[in-house]
Amino acid sequence: MASAAESMKAERRASASAAASSASARASEFEASVSAETERTRQEFEKQLSKADGRGNAMDDVSLTGKPLSQTNGVRALVVNIINRTDATASYAVQVDFSDADGKVVETRIVGAPSLKPGERAQPLAISRNPPEPHLTAKIAKAQRY
């Protein structure tokens, strides 16, 4: 009987291990899928920004709100406020430039919002990969509605 009990325990452990492995594989597949979709979306935003005349047709529809470094573990993050002020569904692509004290752009982040209904808002984050010091200034370089 003890042998049968040990055998059942071993089977349960193997089953639990297989289930955990399967869940881990599904999580990895999901993460890869999300990353791929995020990259496709970013590329679409970048494509739309490349078509923009000057600074784009949606500068009045976007603004930045900084988040305190104390709330982001020292990571420079800005909320990009987007509002669709038109009477039709529209997508938005926004380029945020981070500049040093001399005004030189040291980093560019591309964010956006697809398919906003009239009056709808979105608030994607533009997150700098640079350290919090030296201080960088962020500004909206382009905003395109399409």
FIDREN-843388 format. One line per 4 residues: number of its first residue (from 1); for each residue x, y, z of N, C-alpha, C, O, CB. Coordinates in pm, whole numbers, plus 32768, in hexadecimal, padded with zeros to 4 digits. Glycine has a CB too. Example, Ala and Ser with C-alpha at 12.3 -4.5 7.8 and 13.67 -1.06 7.14 Angstrom:
REM residues 2
1> 8527 7DC7 830C 84CE 7E3E 830C 8528 7EB6 830C 8590 7EB4 834E 846B 7E41 8389 ~ 8505 7F1F 82C4 8557 7F96 82CA 850A 8003 8313 853D 8072 8324 8580 7FC4 823C
***
This chain:
REM residues 146
1> 8051 7F88 8000 8000 8000 8000 8055 807E 8000 8035 80E1 7FBE 7FA4 8000 8076 ~ 80C3 8079 804C 811B 80EC 8052 8155 8109 7FC9 8167 817D 7FA3 818C 80D5 80B8 ~ 8172 809F 7F7F 81A8 80AF 7EF8 8143 80F1 7E9C 8167 8145 7E4A 81D2 8028 7EC0 ~ 80C5 80CB 7EA9 805B 8107 7E57 804A 819A 7E79 8035 81EC 7E1F 7FD7 80BD 7E6A
5> 8051 81BC 7EF9 8044 8248 7F25 80B8 829A 7EEF 80A4 830A 7EBF 803E 8252 7FC0 ~ 812F 8264 7EF6 81A4 82AB 7EC2 8198 82BF 7E2B 81BD 8327 7DF6 8226 825F 7EE3 ~ 8165 825B 7DE7 8151 8262 7D56 80ED 82D0 7D33 8101 831B 7CD3 8122 81DB 7D1F ~ 807F 82D9 7D81 801B 8340 7D68 8054 83CC 7D82 8038 842A 7D38 7F9F 8329 7DC1
9> 80A5 83D8 7DEB 80E5 845A 7E09 8141 8483 7D97 8142 84F7 7D6E 8136 8452 7E8E ~ 818C 8425 7D64 81E8 8440 7CF5 819B 846B 7C79 81C4 84C7 7C33 823F 83C5 7CD6 ~ 812A 8428 7C5F 80D7 844D 7BEC 80A0 84DA 7BFB 809E 8527 7B9B 8064 83E9 7BDA ~ 8073 84FD 7C74 803E 8584 7C8C 80AA 85ED 7C7A 8093 8656 7C3E 8003 858E 7D1A
13> 8123 85CF 7CAE 8192 862E 7C9E 81B2 8641 7C0B 81C7 86B2 7BDE 8210 85FC 7CEA ~ 81B6 85D5 7BC0 81D3 85DD 7B31 8166 862B 7AE8 8183 867C 7A91 81E1 8550 7AF5 ~ 80E9 8611 7B0D 8079 8658 7AD0 807F 86ED 7AF0 806B 8741 7A98 7FF4 861D 7AFF ~ 809C 870E 7B6E 80A6 879B 7B97 811A 87DE 7B4F 810F 8851 7B25 80B8 87A7 7C30
17> 8189 8797 7B42 81FD 87CE 7AFD 81DE 87E7 7A69 8205 884D 7A31 8276 876F 7B0B ~ 8197 878A 7A2B 8171 879A 799E 8111 880E 798E 811B 885A 792E 8131 8719 7968 ~ 80B3 881D 79EB 8054 888D 79E5 809C 8911 79F5 807F 8971 79AD 7FE7 887E 7A51 ~ 80F9 8918 7A53 8145 8994 7A68 8197 89B4 79EC 819F 8A28 79C3 81A1 8988 7AE3
21> 81D4 894E 79B0 8224 8962 7937 81CC 8994 78C5 81F2 89ED 7879 826B 88E0 790F ~ 8156 8959 78B9 80F9 8982 7850 80CA 8A11 7866 80C2 8A5E 7806 8080 8923 784C ~ 80AB 8A36 78E2 8081 8ABF 7901 80F1 8B21 78E2 80D9 8B8D 78AC 8056 8ACC 7995 ~ 816B 8AFB 7904 81DE 8B51 78E8 81F0 8B64 7852 820C 8BD2 7824 825E 8B16 7926
25> 81E1 8AF9 7806 81ED 8B02 7774 8181 8B5B 773A 819C 8BAD 76E2 81E7 8A76 7733 ~ 8103 8B4C 776B 8096 8BA1 773B 80B0 8C33 775E 8095 8C8C 770D 8010 8B73 7775 ~ 80E4 8C4C 77D7 8103 8CD5 7800 816E 8D11 77A5 8165 8D85 777D 8130 8CDA 7894 ~ 81D3 8CC2 7786 823E 8CF2 772D 8209 8D0F 76A2 822D 8D74 7665 82B0 8C8A 7724
29> 81B2 8CB9 766F 8176 8CCF 75EB 8121 8D4D 75EC 8125 8D9C 758D 8121 8C56 75C2 ~ 80D4 8D60 7657 8080 8DD7 7662 80D7 8E55 7667 80BA 8EB8 7623 8026 8DCF 76E0 ~ 8140 8E51 76B7 819A 8EC4 76C2 81D9 8EE5 763B 81E1 8F5A 7615 8207 8EAA 772B ~ 8205 8E80 75F3 8240 8E96 756F 81D9 8ED2 7510 81F9 8F2A 74C0 8277 8E12 7535
33> 815D 8EA1 7518 80F3 8ED5 74C3 80D7 8F68 74E2 80C9 8FB9 7487 8073 8E82 74D5 ~ 80CF 8F89 7562 80B7 9014 758A 812B 906B 755D 8115 90D8 7529 80A4 901F 7624 ~ 81A6 903D 756F 821B 908A 7545 821A 90A1 74AE 8239 910F 7480 829D 9043 756F ~ 81F7 903B 7463 81F2 9048 73D1 8186 90AC 73A9 819D 90FF 7351 81D8 8FBF 738F
37> 8111 90A4 73E7 80A5 9101 73C8 80CB 918F 73EE 80AF 91ED 73A4 8024 90D8 7410 ~ 810C 91A0 7460 813A 9224 748C 819D 925E 7427 8196 92D4 7406 817B 921C 7518 ~ 81F7 920C 73F6 8259 923A 7394 8216 925E 7310 8239 92C2 72D2 82C5 91CE 737D ~ 81B5 920E 72E4 816C 922E 7268 8123 92B4 7276 8124 9306 721A 8107 91BD 7245
41> 80E6 92C9 72E9 809D 9346 7301 80FE 93BC 7301 80E2 9424 72C5 8050 9340 7388 ~ 8170 93AC 7345 81D4 9417 7348 8206 9437 72BB 8219 94AB 7299 824A 93F0 73A2 ~ 821B 93D1 726A 8247 93E7 71E0 81DD 9432 718F 81FF 9487 713D 8268 9360 719D ~ 815E 9413 71A6 80F3 945A 7162 80F2 94ED 718B 80E4 9545 7136 806A 9419 7180
45> 8103 9508 720D 8109 9593 723C 817F 95DC 71FB 8171 964E 71CF 8115 9597 72D6 ~ 81F0 9599 71F6 8268 95D5 71B9 8250 95F1 7125 8277 965B 70F3 82E2 9577 71CA ~ 8210 9595 70DE 81F0 95A7 704F 8197 9622 703D 81AE 9673 6FE3 81AA 9529 7016 ~ 8130 962F 7092 80D5 96A1 7086 811D 9725 70A5 8102 978A 7064 805D 9690 70E4
49> 8177 9724 7105 81C2 979D 7126 821E 97C6 70B2 8235 983D 709C 8215 9789 71A5 ~ 8252 9763 7069 82AB 9784 6FF9 825F 97CA 6F88 829C 9810 6F37 82EE 9705 6FC4 ~ 81DC 97B7 6F82 8188 97F8 6F1C 815A 9883 6F45 8124 98CE 6EF4 8110 97A2 6EFE ~ 816F 98A7 6FC3 813B 9926 6FF7 817F 999D 6FB7 81F7 999C 6F9F 814C 992C 708E
53> 812F 9A04 6F9B 8165 9A84 6F6D 8190 9AD2 6FE8 8141 9AE8 7043 80FC 9AD4 6F17 ~ 820E 9AFC 6FE9 8240 9B49 705B 8232 9AFB 70DC 8263 9A8A 70E7 81F7 9BCE 7067 ~ 81F0 9B36 713E 81DF 9AF7 71C1 8161 9AA2 71C8 8143 9A69 7231 81DD 9B60 722D ~ 8116 9A99 715B 80A0 9A45 7157 801F 9A94 7167 8021 9B0C 7181 80A8 99DC 71C2
57> 7FAF 9A4E 7157 7F2D 9A90 7158 7EE3 9A85 71DD 7E6E 9AA9 71E6 7ED8 9A56 70EB ~ 7F27 9A53 7246 7EDF 9A3B 72C4 7F26 9A76 733E 7F0F 9A49 73AF 7ECD 99A7 72D9 ~ 7F7B 9ADA 7329 7FC4 9B13 739B 7F64 9B4C 7405 7F84 9B48 747C 8022 9B82 736A ~ 7EF0 9B7F 73DB 7E91 9BB8 743A 7E45 9B4B 7487 7DFF 9B69 74E8 7E2E 9C12 73F1
61> 7E52 9ACE 745D 7E09 9A61 749D 7E5C 9A13 7502 7E2B 99B3 753F 7DD6 9A03 7433 ~ 7ED9 9A3B 7514 7F33 99F0 756E 7F79 9A4C 75D0 7F92 9AC1 75B3 7F9A 99A1 751D ~ 7F9A 9A15 7644 7FE8 9A5C 76A9 8034 99F6 76FD 8018 997E 76F7 7F8D 9AB7 7702 ~ 8093 9A26 774C 80E2 99CF 77A3 80C8 99F2 7834 80B7 9A66 7858 8178 99DB 7782
65> 80C7 998B 7887 80C2 999D 7917 8130 9946 7951 8131 98CC 793E 8036 9978 7953 ~ 818E 9985 7998 81FC 9939 79D4 81CF 98ED 7A4F 8176 9918 7A97 826D 9996 79F7 ~ 820E 987C 7A65 81F8 9830 7ADF 8273 9843 7B38 82E3 9839 7B07 81DD 9796 7AC1 ~ 8260 985E 7BB8 82D3 986F 7C12 832B 97F3 7C15 82F9 9782 7C17 82A3 9890 7C9F
69> 83AE 9808 7C15 840C 9798 7C1A 83F3 9741 7C94 840C 96C9 7C92 849D 97CB 7C19 ~ 83C3 977E 7D00 83A7 9733 7D7B 8336 96CD 7D67 832D 966C 7DB2 8383 9793 7DED ~ 82E1 96E2 7D04 8273 9686 7CE9 8296 961D 7C80 824B 95BE 7C69 81FA 96D3 7CBB ~ 830A 962E 7C41 832F 95D3 7BD4 83B4 958C 7BED 83F2 955A 7B90 8337 961F 7B51
73> 83DE 9588 7C6A 845E 9548 7C8E 84D3 9584 7C41 852E 953C 7C17 8457 94B2 7C75 ~ 84D0 9608 7C2F 853F 964C 7BEE 853E 9645 7B57 85A0 966E 7B17 85BD 9615 7C20 ~ 84D5 9612 7B1C 84CB 960A 7A8A 847D 9684 7A58 8413 96A5 7A8E 8485 9584 7A5C ~ 84B3 96C6 79F2 846F 973A 79BA 83FC 9709 7963 8411 96CB 78FB 84D1 9793 7967
77> 8381 9727 798F 8309 96FC 7946 82AB 9773 7939 8296 97BF 7997 82C1 9685 798F ~ 8273 9781 78C3 8212 97EC 78A9 8192 97B1 7873 8193 9755 7822 824B 9853 7847 ~ 8124 97E8 78A2 80A2 97C2 786D 808A 9818 77F2 8092 9893 77FA 802F 97D4 78D7 ~ 806E 97D9 7781 804C 9820 7706 7FB3 9824 7701 7F72 97BF 76E8 808A 97DB 7686
81> 7F7D 989A 7717 7EEB 98AC 7718 7EBC 98C5 7689 7EE6 9926 7648 7EC2 9923 7775 ~ 7E67 986D 7658 7E32 9879 75D0 7D9B 9880 75DA 7D5C 9830 7620 7E60 9800 7576 ~ 7D60 98E0 7594 7CCE 98E8 758D 7CA5 98FC 74FC 7CDD 9950 74B5 7C97 995C 75E7 ~ 7C45 98AE 74D2 7C12 98BB 744A 7BA9 992C 744A 7B39 9919 7478 7BD4 9834 7416
85> 7BD0 999F 7416 7B77 9A14 7412 7B28 9A1C 7390 7AE3 9A7F 7377 7BC9 9A93 7425 ~ 7B32 99B4 733E 7AE7 99B5 72BF 7A60 9971 72D2 7A40 9940 733E 7B39 996D 724F ~ 7A12 996F 7268 7990 992D 726F 7992 98A4 722C 7929 986D 7209 7925 9985 722F ~ 7A0B 986C 721A 7A18 97E7 71DE 7A82 9798 722B 7ADA 97D2 726B 7A3F 97F2 7146
89> 7A78 9715 7222 7ADD 96C0 7261 7B63 96DA 721D 7B6B 96E4 71A3 7AB6 9629 7257 ~ 7BCD 96E4 726E 7C52 9700 7238 7CBC 96BB 728D 7CA8 96A0 7304 7C6D 9798 7231 ~ 7D2E 96A1 724F 7DA2 966B 7294 7E09 96DA 729F 7E0A 9738 724F 7DDD 95EF 724A ~ 7E61 96CE 7303 7EC5 9735 731C 7F4E 96F6 732E 7F5C 968D 736C 7EA0 9788 7398
93> 7FB2 9738 72F8 803E 9713 730B 8085 978E 7342 8073 97FD 7310 8080 96DF 7284 ~ 80D8 9779 73A9 8119 97E9 73EC 81AD 97C9 73FF 81D2 975C 742A 80D6 9807 7474 ~ 8201 982B 73DD 8291 9820 73F2 82B7 987C 7465 82A0 98F4 7460 82E0 9844 7371 ~ 82F4 9841 74CD 8323 988D 7540 83BC 988C 753C 83FA 9822 753A 82EC 9852 75C8
97> 83F8 9903 753B 8489 9910 753C 84B8 9936 75C7 847D 998B 7609 84B9 9977 74D4 ~ 8525 98F7 75F3 8566 9918 7671 85E9 995F 764E 863C 9928 7606 857F 9898 76CA ~ 85FB 99D9 7683 8670 9A2B 7662 86C3 9A46 76DF 868E 9A4E 774E 8647 9AAF 7620 ~ 8747 9A56 76CA 879F 9A79 7739 879D 9B0F 7750 8752 9B57 770E 882F 9A48 771F
101> 87F0 9B3F 77AC 87F3 9BCD 77D1 881A 9C26 775B 87F7 9C9C 7759 8853 9BE4 7844 ~ 8863 9BEF 76F9 888B 9C3D 7683 8821 9C3A 7615 8833 9C77 75AB 890F 9C07 764C ~ 87B3 9BF5 762D 8748 9BEE 75C9 875A 9B7E 7565 870B 9B71 7507 873E 9C70 7580 ~ 87C2 9B2C 7576 87DD 9ABD 751B 877F 9A48 753C 8778 9A1D 75AF 8872 9A91 7523
105> 8739 9A15 74D7 86E1 99A3 74EB 8738 9927 7502 878A 9902 74AE 8680 998F 7470 ~ 8724 98E7 7576 8772 9871 7598 8720 97F1 7592 8756 9782 7596 87AE 9881 7622 ~ 869D 9800 7589 8646 978A 7582 85BF 97B2 7549 858D 9820 7562 8634 9749 760E ~ 8586 9759 74FC 8500 976E 74C3 84AC 96F3 74E3 84D9 9682 74D4 8506 9786 7429
109> 8432 970B 750F 83D2 969F 752A 8357 96B8 74D4 832B 9729 74C4 83AC 9698 75C3 ~ 8321 964D 749D 82AA 9654 7448 8239 960A 7491 8248 9596 74B7 82C6 9615 73B9 ~ 81C9 964F 74A3 8153 9612 74E1 80DA 963B 748F 80E6 9688 742F 8144 963C 7578 ~ 8066 960A 74B5 7FEE 9634 746E 7F73 95F1 74A6 7F75 95AF 750E 7FFB 9615 73DC
113> 7F08 9604 745D 7E87 95CB 7484 7E38 95AC 7406 7E1B 9606 73B7 7E37 962C 74E2 ~ 7E16 952E 73F2 7DC6 950A 737C 7D31 951B 7394 7CFF 9504 7402 7DE4 947A 7353 ~ 7CEB 9543 732E 7C58 9542 7328 7C11 9583 739F 7BBE 9545 73E1 7C2A 94B6 731E ~ 7C33 9602 73B9 7BEB 964B 7421 7B6A 9683 73E7 7B6A 96C0 737C 7C42 96BE 745B
117> 7AFD 966E 742D 7A7C 96A5 7403 7A7A 973B 7421 7ACB 976A 7472 7A05 965D 744B ~ 7A21 9786 73E3 7A19 9815 7400 7A0B 9830 7496 79B7 97F5 74DA 79A1 9853 73B4 ~ 7A61 9889 74C8 7A5F 98AB 7556 7AA9 984A 75B0 7ABF 9868 7625 79D4 98B6 7584 ~ 7AD0 97D7 757C 7B15 9773 75CD 7BA5 979E 75E8 7BE4 97E2 7598 7B13 96EA 7587
121> 7BD7 9773 765D 7C60 9793 7687 7CB2 9713 7694 7C7D 96A6 76AB 7C5F 97E0 770D ~ 7D36 9724 7684 7D95 96B8 769E 7E0D 96F5 76E5 7E29 976C 76D6 7DC1 966E 7619 ~ 7E52 96A4 7733 7EC4 96D6 777E 7F38 9671 777D 7F59 9638 77E5 7E9C 96F6 780E ~ 7F75 965C 7709 7FEA 9603 7707 805F 9646 7750 8061 96BF 7763 8011 95E1 7675
125> 80C0 95F5 7777 8136 9627 77BB 81AC 962E 775C 81C3 95D3 770C 8158 95CF 7833 ~ 81F8 969B 7765 8278 96A7 7720 82E1 9697 778D 82EE 96EC 77E5 8288 9733 76D1 ~ 832B 962A 7788 838A 9608 77F2 8417 9610 77BB 8439 95CE 7758 836E 957B 782B ~ 8469 9661 77FB 84F5 9670 77D3 8547 95FA 7804 852F 95C6 7871 852F 96F4 7809
129> 85A5 95D1 77B4 8602 9567 77DD 8681 95A2 7819 86D8 9558 7848 8625 950E 7765 ~ 868D 9626 7819 8702 9668 7851 86F4 9675 78E8 8685 9675 791D 8716 96F2 7811 ~ 8766 9680 792E 8760 9692 79BF 8721 9719 79E2 871E 9773 798D 87ED 9686 79FD ~ 86EF 9729 7A5D 86AC 97A6 7A83 870A 981F 7A86 86DC 9891 7A7C 866B 9795 7B0A
133> 878A 9809 7A93 87EC 9876 7A8F 884D 9859 7A1F 8875 97E5 7A10 8836 9886 7B18 ~ 8876 98B9 79D1 884E 9945 79D8 87BD 9957 79AC 8785 9905 7963 88AC 999A 7983 ~ 8783 99C5 79D8 86F7 99E4 79BB 86E1 99F2 7924 8731 9A30 78DE 86CC 9A66 7A04 ~ 8676 99B7 78F5 864D 99C5 7869 85C6 9A0C 7865 8574 99FF 78C0 8645 9939 7822
137> 85B1 9A56 77FA 8532 9A9B 77E6 84E7 9A54 7776 851F 9A39 770C 8548 9B32 77C5 ~ 8469 9A37 7790 8418 99F2 772B 83BB 9A55 76E7 8388 9AB2 7726 83C6 997F 776B ~ 83A7 9A40 7665 8345 9A91 761C 8309 9A3D 75AC 8345 99DC 757D 8388 9B12 75E3 ~ 8292 9A65 7584 8251 9A22 7513 828E 9A5D 7494 8283 9AD4 747A 81B4 9A35 7517
141> 82CE 9A07 7447 830E 9A34 73CB 82AD 9A2E 7355 82AE 9A85 72FD 838A 99E0 73AE ~ 8258 99C5 7355 81F6 99B4 72E9 817C 996E 7322 8185 991E 7380 8232 9962 7271 ~ 810B 998E 72E7 808E 9946 7308 803A 9940 728A 8018 99A7 7250 8040 998D 737E ~ 801A 98C9 7261 7FD1 98B4 71E5 7F4F 9869 7200 7F4E 9800 7241 8028 9867 717F
145> 7EE2 98A0 71CC 7E60 985D 71D2 7E4B 981D 7148 7E66 985C 70E1 7DE9 98C3 71F7 ~ 7E1B 97A3 7146 7E04 975F 70C5 7D8C 9704 70CE 7D69 96C3 706B 7E7F 970E 709B
***
